[in-house]
Amino acid sequence: MKKITFLISALSISILVFSQENSLGEIHGDFNLNLQSYQEDSAIGAQAADEIILNNAYLNLNYTKGNFAAGLRYESYLNALADYDPEFKGNGITYRYATYSIDGLEITAGNYYEQLGSGLIFRTYEEKGLGIDNAMDGVRLKYNPSIGIYLKTFIGKSRTHFTYADGIFRGADAEININETFDSESKTKVILGGSFISRYQERDNLIFTIPQNVSAYAGRLNLNHGKWSYYGEYAYKINDPVNVLTESEMNYASGNAFTQNITFSKKGFGVVAEIHRADNMTFKSDRDRDGKAYLINYIPTLSKPHAYSLLALYPCATQADGEFGMQFDIFYKFQKGTILGGKYGTKVALNYSRINGLDGGPSFLNDNTEHTPSLINISDGILYYKDLNLSLNKKISKKINTNFILANQTYNKDLLEGKPTGDYGILNSTIIVADVSYKIKSGHSLRMELQTLISKQLESAKQLAEGDWSMALLEYTISPHWFFTIQDMYNNGHEDVSKQLHYVNLNAGFIKGANRFEIGYGKKREGIFCVGGVCKTVPSSNGFTLTISSSF
């Protein structure tokens, strides 16, 4: 309590100190409450919570005046929702900072989020949906010494739940915009960047010689010319030994990764081609701890993030210890007045992605420090995930808008979910989605989703997969205040008839100004939830939910 009082007092004093005349600066903030009840449901495997009701709540306060900013975040987990790490327990101020800028120099003390390049060697961020918040606590400097040159350096520890990991991170980044620096009017824009990060953690292993300082570096290039753009980055991490071979063997392999992205876009047409490769690139804030709370770098998946329920039923989790991925996106809009465009135009998008294991196996599980897996393997190596999807968005009339998707996905359930080999094997699914919106009258609209997933196991396995699914959703909106939703997910294709269950959810919401209220009741299936290739397991549940959000 003394700590909370001190921080609030410090923020108040800062406001007074930097106030001049009647200009006191501005305070902005937001509040979020997520509450859920849990009751036992043996049919779906849902367990009751001892507390009956679990709760996550957050309050952000930010003050700004001129070149000065300060803020804090209060978090409350009494106790945390069932899909959160149980180490989120209690409440308190978990984030506080002060920032000041003068003559091109920005100084931050306290908590901050930072990313070097695309995040291959370092990224701290907040993603409440995953229960991730690995904010740094320390000092950061950003400096712009001249036009087109951007420098930053920092030192600190990474947050894990309500504490901080043992590792101390020191990082630096430099970026130069060639065109800005040399005042060039060339049509080709060039940006070069380089990053360095080092983690210090005291050696506490008496058997193995473990480096106390583990460093990583990366270089990047960004090119833009007319309708074309390119981004490429390469990263290298020195050995960061962990016991992954046997109880008496330690892995001393180094790690590396690269990502390449080429984009072409013009009005009504776009193409994106991407590849990436990662080998032994897991980087943690504490070498001895496991779990996503300790990850300090980020390698995003190259699979398309799907918003529809059955398309996202089997998401792809990035395997930083060894994978090669590629993705292609093509977008085209048939213009109004053409045969395929019709009166309002037609949007078509085709996406293909494939992620494999490294041919020859990753360095992560190989005790030969000279081991080098294949650099590029489009079809070799173990198949992790494959997704081919085609979407068509068509406005039929002023009242009717439609979206249709056809997809085929292949999912290595054992590998991506960390299950024993042969438990479920590889699943192949065909998914069809139809989404139709109808404007009834001014302010009133009705939206309907129909989805089906037809799935099969490609090889014999010890366990039965869930099989086919169907989903129907109906949403009625009365703008700008009300919305009502009913959804039913039905596991109609499970070979075990007793598990052919309905998961029905009812929701109602009210929005007024900056305030949003939503209440719901229903059942959730056990599954995997992912954001950008980082995933968590969501347990099955049955109960009420209440969500309140507000901002000012």
C-alpha positions as CSV (number, residue, x, y, z in Angstrom):
1,M,0.0,0.0,0.0
2,K,2.9,2.4,0.8
3,K,4.3,1.7,-2.7
4,I,1.0,2.5,-4.3
5,T,0.5,5.7,-2.3
6,F,4.1,6.8,-3.2
7,L,3.6,6.3,-6.9
8,I,0.3,8.1,-7.0
9,S,1.8,10.9,-5.0
10,A,4.8,11.1,-7.3
11,L,2.5,11.3,-10.3
12,S,0.5,14.1,-8.7
13,I,3.7,16.0,-7.8
14,S,4.9,15.7,-11.4
15,I,1.7,17.2,-12.6
16,L,2.1,20.2,-10.2
17,V,5.8,20.7,-11.0
18,F,5.3,20.8,-14.7
19,S,2.1,22.9,-14.5
20,Q,2.4,26.5,-15.7
21,E,-0.4,29.1,-15.1
22,N,-3.7,27.4,-16.1
23,S,-2.1,24.8,-18.4
24,L,-2.0,21.7,-16.2
25,G,-1.5,19.2,-19.1
26,E,-3.8,16.3,-19.9
27,I,-4.7,13.1,-18.2
28,H,-6.0,10.2,-20.3
29,G,-6.8,6.6,-19.3
30,D,-8.8,3.5,-19.8
31,F,-10.4,0.8,-17.7
32,N,-11.1,-2.9,-18.5
33,L,-12.9,-5.5,-16.4
34,N,-13.3,-9.2,-17.4
35,L,-15.3,-11.3,-15.1
36,Q,-16.3,-15.0,-15.5
37,S,-18.1,-17.6,-13.5
38,Y,-17.1,-21.2,-13.7
39,Q,-19.4,-24.2,-13.1
40,E,-18.8,-27.9,-13.5
41,D,-19.8,-29.5,-16.7
42,S,-18.6,-33.1,-17.0
43,A,-19.8,-33.5,-20.6
44,I,-17.3,-30.9,-21.9
45,G,-14.7,-31.5,-19.1
46,A,-15.3,-28.0,-17.5
47,Q,-14.3,-27.6,-13.9
48,A,-15.9,-25.3,-11.3
49,A,-13.7,-22.6,-9.7
50,D,-13.4,-22.6,-5.9
51,E,-14.0,-18.9,-6.0
52,I,-17.1,-19.4,-8.3
53,I,-16.2,-16.1,-10.0
54,L,-12.7,-15.1,-11.4
55,N,-11.7,-11.7,-12.5
56,N,-9.1,-9.7,-14.4
57,A,-9.1,-5.9,-14.2
58,Y,-6.8,-3.1,-15.5
59,L,-6.7,0.7,-15.1
60,N,-4.3,2.8,-17.2
61,L,-3.5,6.5,-16.3
62,N,-1.3,8.7,-18.5
63,Y,-0.4,12.3,-18.0
64,T,1.2,14.5,-20.7
65,K,2.3,18.1,-20.8
66,G,4.6,19.3,-23.5
67,N,7.7,17.2,-23.7
68,F,6.9,15.4,-20.4
69,A,4.8,12.2,-20.0
70,A,4.2,9.9,-17.0
71,G,1.8,7.1,-16.3
72,L,1.0,4.0,-14.4
73,R,-1.2,0.8,-14.7
74,Y,-3.0,-0.9,-11.9
75,E,-3.8,-4.6,-12.4
76,S,-6.1,-6.9,-10.3
77,Y,-6.4,-10.7,-10.5
78,L,-8.7,-11.9,-7.8
79,N,-8.2,-14.6,-8.9
80,A,-7.1,-14.7,-12.6
81,L,-9.3,-16.1,-15.3
82,A,-8.8,-19.9,-15.8
83,D,-7.0,-19.4,-19.2
84,Y,-4.4,-17.2,-17.5
85,D,-1.2,-18.3,-15.8
86,P,-2.0,-18.9,-12.1
87,E,1.0,-16.9,-11.2
88,F,-1.1,-13.8,-12.0
89,K,-2.6,-13.6,-8.5
90,G,-3.2,-10.5,-6.5
91,N,-3.2,-6.8,-7.4
92,G,-0.9,-3.8,-7.6
93,I,0.8,-1.2,-9.8
94,T,2.7,-3.2,-12.4
95,Y,3.7,-0.5,-14.8
96,R,4.9,3.1,-14.1
97,Y,7.1,5.4,-16.2
98,A,8.3,8.9,-16.8
99,T,9.5,10.2,-20.1
100,Y,11.0,13.6,-21.1
101,S,12.2,14.8,-24.5
102,I,14.6,17.7,-25.2
103,D,16.8,18.6,-28.2
104,G,16.3,15.2,-30.0
105,L,17.0,13.1,-26.8
106,E,14.2,11.1,-25.2
107,I,14.7,9.7,-21.7
108,T,12.5,7.1,-20.2
109,A,12.8,5.8,-16.6
110,G,10.7,3.0,-15.2
111,N,8.7,0.6,-17.5
112,Y,8.7,0.6,-21.2
113,Y,8.1,-1.6,-24.2
114,E,10.8,-2.0,-26.9
115,Q,11.4,-3.9,-30.1
116,L,14.6,-4.2,-32.1
117,G,13.9,-4.6,-35.8
118,S,11.1,-7.0,-36.4
119,G,11.7,-8.6,-33.0
120,L,13.9,-11.6,-34.0
121,I,16.3,-10.9,-31.1
122,F,14.3,-8.7,-28.8
123,R,10.7,-7.6,-28.3
124,T,8.7,-6.7,-25.2
125,Y,5.0,-6.1,-25.6
126,E,1.6,-6.5,-24.0
127,E,-1.0,-8.9,-25.3
128,K,-3.7,-9.4,-22.7
129,G,-5.5,-12.0,-24.7
130,L,-2.5,-14.3,-24.3
131,G,-1.6,-13.2,-20.7
132,I,1.7,-11.7,-21.9
133,D,3.3,-8.6,-20.5
134,N,7.1,-8.7,-20.5
135,A,7.6,-4.9,-20.1
136,M,11.1,-3.8,-19.3
137,D,11.9,-2.0,-16.0
138,G,15.0,0.2,-16.3
139,V,16.2,3.1,-18.4
140,R,16.0,3.8,-22.1
141,L,17.5,6.6,-24.2
142,K,16.5,7.5,-27.8
143,Y,18.5,10.1,-29.7
144,N,18.1,11.7,-33.1
145,P,21.6,13.4,-33.6
146,S,20.8,14.5,-37.2
147,I,18.2,14.1,-39.9
148,G,17.7,10.5,-40.8
149,I,19.8,9.0,-38.0
150,Y,18.0,7.3,-35.1
151,L,19.8,5.8,-32.1
152,K,18.5,4.0,-29.0
153,T,20.0,2.1,-26.0
154,F,18.5,0.6,-22.9
155,I,19.1,-1.5,-19.8
156,G,16.6,-3.3,-17.6
157,K,14.9,-6.4,-16.5
158,S,11.8,-8.1,-18.0
159,R,8.5,-8.4,-16.2
160,T,7.2,-11.9,-15.4
161,H,3.8,-11.8,-13.7
162,F,4.2,-9.6,-10.6
163,T,8.0,-9.9,-10.4
164,Y,11.0,-9.5,-12.7
165,A,13.2,-12.2,-14.3
166,D,16.8,-12.7,-13.2
167,G,18.3,-11.7,-16.5
168,I,19.6,-8.1,-17.0
169,F,19.3,-6.9,-20.6
170,R,21.5,-4.3,-22.3
171,G,20.5,-3.3,-25.8
172,A,21.3,-0.9,-28.6
173,D,19.9,-0.1,-32.0
174,A,21.0,2.2,-34.9
175,E,19.0,3.1,-38.0
176,I,19.8,5.4,-40.9
177,N,17.4,6.6,-43.5
178,I,19.7,7.2,-46.5
179,N,17.4,9.5,-48.3
180,E,16.7,11.7,-45.3
181,T,20.4,11.8,-44.3
182,F,21.7,12.8,-47.7
183,D,18.6,14.8,-48.7
184,S,18.2,12.6,-51.7
185,E,15.1,12.8,-53.9
186,S,15.8,9.3,-55.4
187,K,12.7,7.3,-56.1
188,T,14.4,4.4,-54.2
189,K,14.1,4.8,-50.5
190,V,16.8,3.0,-48.4
191,I,16.8,2.3,-44.7
192,L,19.6,0.4,-42.9
193,G,19.5,-0.8,-39.3
194,G,21.5,-2.9,-36.9
195,S,20.7,-4.2,-33.4
196,F,22.6,-5.7,-30.4
197,I,21.2,-7.3,-27.2
198,S,23.0,-9.0,-24.3
199,R,21.5,-10.8,-21.3
200,Y,23.5,-11.2,-18.1
201,Q,22.5,-13.9,-15.7
202,E,24.6,-15.2,-12.8
203,R,26.0,-18.7,-13.4
204,D,24.4,-21.1,-10.9
205,N,25.1,-24.4,-12.5
206,L,28.0,-26.2,-10.8
207,I,28.3,-29.0,-13.4
208,F,28.3,-27.2,-16.7
209,T,30.2,-24.1,-17.9
210,I,27.5,-21.7,-18.9
211,P,28.0,-18.2,-20.3
212,Q,26.8,-15.5,-18.0
213,N,26.5,-13.1,-20.9
214,V,24.5,-14.2,-23.9
215,S,24.4,-11.9,-26.8
216,A,22.5,-11.6,-30.1
217,Y,22.7,-9.2,-33.0
218,A,20.7,-8.5,-36.2
219,G,21.0,-6.4,-39.3
220,R,18.1,-5.2,-41.5
221,L,17.4,-3.6,-44.9
222,N,14.2,-1.8,-46.0
223,L,13.8,-0.8,-49.7
224,N,10.9,1.1,-51.3
225,H,10.7,1.9,-55.0
226,G,7.4,3.0,-56.4
227,K,4.9,0.1,-56.0
228,W,7.6,-2.3,-54.7
229,S,8.9,-2.7,-51.2
230,Y,11.3,-5.1,-49.6
231,Y,12.2,-5.9,-46.0
232,G,15.0,-8.3,-44.9
233,E,16.5,-9.1,-41.6
234,Y,19.1,-11.6,-40.4
235,A,19.8,-12.5,-36.7
236,Y,22.4,-14.5,-34.8
237,K,22.4,-15.6,-31.2
238,I,25.4,-17.2,-29.4
239,N,25.0,-20.4,-27.5
240,D,22.6,-20.3,-24.6
241,P,22.9,-23.7,-23.0
242,V,19.9,-25.6,-21.7
243,N,19.3,-29.2,-20.6
244,V,17.4,-30.5,-23.6
245,L,19.4,-33.6,-24.7
246,T,19.7,-35.7,-21.5
247,E,20.1,-35.0,-17.8
248,S,23.8,-35.1,-18.3
249,E,24.2,-33.3,-21.7
250,M,23.9,-29.6,-22.4
251,N,23.1,-28.0,-25.7
252,Y,25.8,-25.5,-26.8
253,A,24.5,-24.7,-30.3
254,S,24.2,-21.1,-31.5
255,G,21.0,-19.9,-33.1
256,N,20.1,-17.9,-36.2
257,A,17.1,-16.6,-38.1
258,F,16.1,-14.6,-41.1
259,T,13.0,-13.1,-42.6
260,Q,12.4,-11.8,-46.1
261,N,9.4,-9.9,-47.4
262,I,8.6,-8.6,-50.9
263,T,5.4,-6.6,-51.6
264,F,3.9,-5.1,-54.8
265,S,0.8,-3.0,-54.6
266,K,-1.3,-0.7,-56.8
267,K,-4.9,0.3,-56.8
268,G,-7.0,-2.8,-56.7
269,F,-4.1,-5.3,-56.8
270,G,-1.5,-6.5,-54.4
271,V,1.0,-9.4,-54.0
272,V,3.0,-10.3,-50.9
273,A,5.7,-13.0,-50.7
274,E,7.4,-13.9,-47.4
275,I,9.8,-16.5,-46.1
276,H,11.4,-17.0,-42.8
277,R,13.7,-19.5,-41.1
278,A,14.5,-20.0,-37.4
279,D,17.0,-22.4,-35.9
280,N,17.5,-22.6,-32.1
281,M,16.2,-19.0,-31.7
282,T,14.3,-19.3,-28.4
283,F,15.6,-16.4,-26.2
284,K,14.4,-16.2,-22.6
285,S,14.7,-13.6,-19.8
286,D,15.6,-16.5,-17.5
287,R,17.5,-19.5,-18.9
288,D,16.1,-21.8,-16.3
289,R,12.4,-21.1,-16.7
290,D,9.9,-22.2,-19.3
291,G,6.7,-20.7,-20.6
292,K,5.7,-17.8,-22.8
293,A,6.1,-15.3,-19.9
294,Y,9.9,-15.6,-20.2
295,L,10.2,-15.2,-24.0
296,I,12.0,-12.1,-24.9
297,N,12.1,-12.3,-28.7
298,Y,9.4,-12.7,-31.3
299,I,9.2,-14.7,-34.5
300,P,5.8,-14.2,-36.0
301,T,4.0,-17.1,-37.8
302,L,3.7,-16.8,-41.6
303,S,0.2,-18.3,-41.5
304,K,-2.8,-16.0,-42.1
305,P,-4.5,-14.9,-38.9
306,H,-8.1,-16.0,-39.2
307,A,-11.0,-14.3,-37.5
308,Y,-13.7,-16.9,-38.1
309,S,-14.1,-19.6,-35.5
310,L,-13.7,-22.7,-37.5
311,L,-10.9,-21.3,-39.6
312,A,-9.0,-20.6,-36.4
313,L,-9.8,-23.9,-34.8
314,Y,-6.4,-25.3,-35.5
315,P,-3.9,-22.3,-35.4
316,C,-0.2,-22.5,-36.1
317,A,2.2,-21.9,-33.2
318,T,5.7,-20.7,-34.3
319,Q,8.5,-23.2,-33.5
320,A,11.4,-20.9,-32.8
321,D,13.7,-23.8,-32.2
322,G,13.4,-24.9,-35.8
323,E,11.2,-24.1,-38.7
324,F,11.1,-22.8,-42.3
325,G,8.0,-21.0,-43.5
326,M,6.7,-19.3,-46.5
327,Q,3.5,-17.4,-47.4
328,F,2.0,-15.8,-50.5
329,D,-0.9,-13.4,-50.6
330,I,-2.7,-12.1,-53.7
331,F,-5.4,-9.5,-53.6
332,Y,-7.5,-8.3,-56.5
333,K,-10.5,-6.0,-56.8
334,F,-12.8,-6.4,-59.8
335,Q,-13.9,-2.8,-60.5
336,K,-17.4,-1.5,-60.6
337,G,-19.2,-1.9,-63.9
338,T,-17.2,-4.9,-65.1
339,I,-18.7,-8.4,-65.6
340,L,-17.2,-9.8,-62.4
341,G,-17.3,-6.5,-60.5
342,G,-21.0,-5.8,-61.0
343,K,-22.5,-2.7,-59.5
344,Y,-20.4,-2.4,-56.4
345,G,-17.2,-4.3,-57.3
346,T,-15.9,-7.6,-56.0
347,K,-12.8,-8.3,-53.8
348,V,-10.9,-11.6,-54.1
349,A,-8.0,-12.8,-52.0
350,L,-5.9,-15.9,-52.3
351,N,-3.5,-17.0,-49.5
352,Y,-1.1,-19.9,-49.2
353,S,1.2,-20.7,-46.4
354,R,3.4,-23.7,-45.5
355,I,5.6,-24.3,-42.4
356,N,8.0,-27.2,-42.2
357,G,10.6,-28.4,-39.8
358,L,14.3,-27.9,-40.8
359,D,15.6,-30.6,-43.1
360,G,18.3,-32.4,-41.1
361,G,16.7,-31.4,-37.8
362,P,17.2,-28.2,-35.7
363,S,20.4,-27.4,-33.8
364,F,18.3,-27.2,-30.7
365,L,18.2,-31.0,-30.3
366,N,21.7,-31.8,-31.7
367,D,24.8,-32.0,-29.5
368,N,27.1,-31.4,-32.5
369,T,27.9,-27.7,-32.5
370,E,28.9,-28.0,-36.2
371,H,25.4,-29.2,-37.2
372,T,23.9,-27.0,-39.9
373,P,20.3,-27.8,-41.1
374,S,19.4,-27.0,-44.7
375,L,19.1,-23.3,-45.3
376,I,15.9,-23.4,-47.4
377,N,13.6,-26.4,-47.5
378,I,10.3,-25.8,-49.3
379,S,8.9,-29.3,-49.1
380,D,11.5,-31.3,-47.1
381,G,11.5,-31.7,-43.4
382,I,8.5,-32.5,-41.2
383,L,5.3,-30.7,-42.2
384,Y,4.0,-28.5,-39.4
385,Y,1.2,-26.6,-41.0
386,K,-0.3,-25.8,-44.4
387,D,-3.1,-23.4,-45.3
388,L,-4.7,-22.6,-48.7
389,N,-7.6,-20.3,-48.6
390,L,-9.7,-18.2,-51.1
391,S,-12.0,-15.4,-50.0
392,L,-14.6,-13.5,-52.0
393,N,-16.2,-10.3,-50.7
394,K,-19.2,-9.0,-52.6
395,K,-21.7,-6.3,-52.0
396,I,-25.0,-7.4,-53.5
397,S,-27.1,-4.3,-52.9
398,K,-27.3,-1.3,-50.6
399,K,-28.7,-3.7,-48.0
400,I,-26.8,-6.9,-48.5
401,N,-23.1,-7.6,-48.1
402,T,-21.5,-11.0,-48.3
403,N,-18.1,-12.7,-47.6
404,F,-17.4,-16.3,-48.6
405,I,-14.2,-18.3,-47.7
406,L,-13.1,-21.8,-48.8
407,A,-10.0,-23.2,-47.1
408,N,-8.0,-26.4,-46.8
409,Q,-5.6,-26.8,-43.8
410,T,-3.2,-29.4,-42.7
411,Y,-2.2,-29.4,-39.0
412,N,0.4,-31.4,-37.2
413,K,-1.5,-31.7,-33.9
414,D,1.1,-33.7,-32.1
415,L,4.0,-31.4,-32.8
416,L,2.2,-28.0,-32.6
417,E,0.5,-28.8,-29.4
418,G,3.4,-30.6,-27.7
419,K,1.7,-34.0,-27.6
420,P,3.5,-37.4,-27.8
421,T,4.2,-38.5,-31.4
422,G,1.4,-40.7,-32.7
423,D,-1.2,-39.5,-30.3
424,Y,-3.3,-37.6,-32.9
425,G,-1.0,-37.4,-35.9
426,I,-1.7,-34.9,-38.7
427,L,-5.2,-33.5,-39.4
428,N,-6.5,-32.3,-42.7
429,S,-9.6,-30.0,-42.8
430,T,-11.7,-28.4,-45.4
431,I,-13.5,-25.3,-44.1
432,I,-16.4,-23.3,-45.7
433,V,-17.6,-20.0,-44.4
434,A,-20.5,-17.8,-45.5
435,D,-21.0,-14.4,-43.8
436,V,-24.1,-12.4,-44.9
437,S,-25.0,-8.9,-43.5
438,Y,-28.5,-7.4,-44.1
439,K,-29.4,-3.8,-43.3
440,I,-33.0,-4.0,-42.2
441,K,-33.5,-0.2,-41.8
442,S,-31.5,2.8,-40.6
443,G,-29.6,1.7,-37.5
444,H,-30.8,-1.9,-37.6
445,S,-28.8,-4.7,-39.2
446,L,-28.7,-8.5,-39.1
447,R,-25.6,-10.6,-39.7
448,M,-25.4,-14.4,-40.1
449,E,-22.5,-16.7,-40.2
450,L,-22.6,-20.3,-41.3
451,Q,-19.4,-22.4,-41.1
452,T,-18.5,-26.0,-41.6
453,L,-15.3,-27.9,-41.0
454,I,-14.8,-31.4,-42.5
455,S,-11.7,-33.0,-40.9
456,K,-9.9,-36.3,-41.1
457,Q,-6.7,-37.8,-39.5
458,L,-4.2,-38.6,-42.3
459,E,-2.6,-41.5,-40.4
460,S,-3.6,-44.0,-37.8
461,A,-3.2,-42.6,-34.2
462,K,-3.7,-43.6,-30.6
463,Q,-6.4,-41.0,-30.0
464,L,-9.5,-39.9,-31.9
465,A,-9.5,-36.3,-33.1
466,E,-12.6,-34.1,-32.8
467,G,-13.7,-34.7,-36.4
468,D,-16.2,-32.5,-38.1
469,W,-17.6,-29.2,-36.8
470,S,-20.5,-26.9,-37.7
471,M,-21.1,-23.3,-36.5
472,A,-24.0,-20.9,-36.8
473,L,-24.1,-17.3,-35.6
474,L,-26.8,-14.7,-35.6
475,E,-26.0,-11.1,-34.6
476,Y,-28.6,-8.2,-34.4
477,T,-27.3,-4.7,-34.1
478,I,-29.2,-1.5,-33.1
479,S,-26.8,1.3,-33.8
480,P,-25.2,3.0,-32.0
481,H,-26.0,1.4,-28.7
482,W,-27.1,-2.3,-28.7
483,F,-26.0,-5.6,-30.1
484,F,-27.2,-9.2,-29.5
485,T,-25.5,-12.5,-30.5
486,I,-26.3,-16.2,-30.4
487,Q,-23.7,-18.7,-31.5
488,D,-23.7,-22.5,-31.6
489,M,-20.6,-24.6,-32.3
490,Y,-21.6,-28.3,-32.9
491,N,-19.0,-31.1,-32.9
492,N,-21.2,-33.2,-35.2
493,G,-18.5,-35.4,-36.6
494,H,-16.8,-36.8,-33.5
495,E,-16.6,-40.6,-33.7
496,D,-17.5,-40.8,-30.1
497,V,-21.2,-40.1,-30.1
498,S,-21.1,-39.0,-26.5
499,K,-18.8,-36.1,-27.5
500,Q,-21.0,-34.8,-30.3
501,L,-21.8,-31.7,-28.3
502,H,-23.3,-28.3,-28.8
503,Y,-21.4,-25.2,-27.5
504,V,-24.0,-22.5,-27.3
505,N,-23.1,-18.9,-26.4
506,L,-25.5,-15.9,-25.8
507,N,-24.2,-12.3,-25.7
508,A,-25.7,-8.9,-25.3
509,G,-23.9,-5.6,-25.3
510,F,-24.6,-1.9,-24.7
511,I,-22.3,1.0,-25.9
512,K,-22.7,4.6,-24.9
513,G,-20.0,7.1,-25.6
514,A,-16.7,5.7,-24.3
515,N,-18.3,3.0,-22.2
516,R,-19.0,-0.5,-23.3
517,F,-20.9,-3.2,-21.4
518,E,-21.3,-6.9,-22.5
519,I,-22.8,-9.9,-20.7
520,G,-22.8,-13.4,-21.9
521,Y,-23.5,-17.0,-21.0
522,G,-22.3,-20.2,-22.6
523,K,-19.9,-23.0,-23.1
524,K,-16.4,-22.9,-24.5
525,R,-14.5,-25.9,-25.9
526,E,-10.9,-26.7,-24.8
527,G,-8.5,-25.5,-27.5
528,I,-5.6,-23.4,-28.6
529,F,-5.7,-19.6,-28.9
530,C,-3.0,-17.8,-30.8
531,V,-1.9,-14.3,-31.7
532,G,0.9,-13.9,-34.2
533,G,2.1,-17.4,-33.6
534,V,2.3,-17.2,-29.8
535,C,-0.3,-19.5,-28.3
536,K,-2.0,-20.5,-25.1
537,T,-4.2,-23.4,-24.0
538,V,-7.8,-22.4,-23.2
539,P,-9.6,-24.8,-20.9
540,S,-13.2,-25.7,-21.4
541,S,-15.7,-23.7,-19.4
542,N,-19.4,-23.2,-18.7
543,G,-20.6,-19.9,-17.1
544,F,-21.5,-16.3,-17.3
545,T,-19.1,-13.5,-18.5
546,L,-19.2,-9.8,-17.9
547,T,-16.9,-7.3,-19.7
548,I,-16.8,-3.6,-19.0
549,S,-14.5,-1.1,-20.7
550,S,-14.2,2.7,-20.5
551,S,-11.8,5.4,-21.7
552,F,-11.4,9.1,-21.1
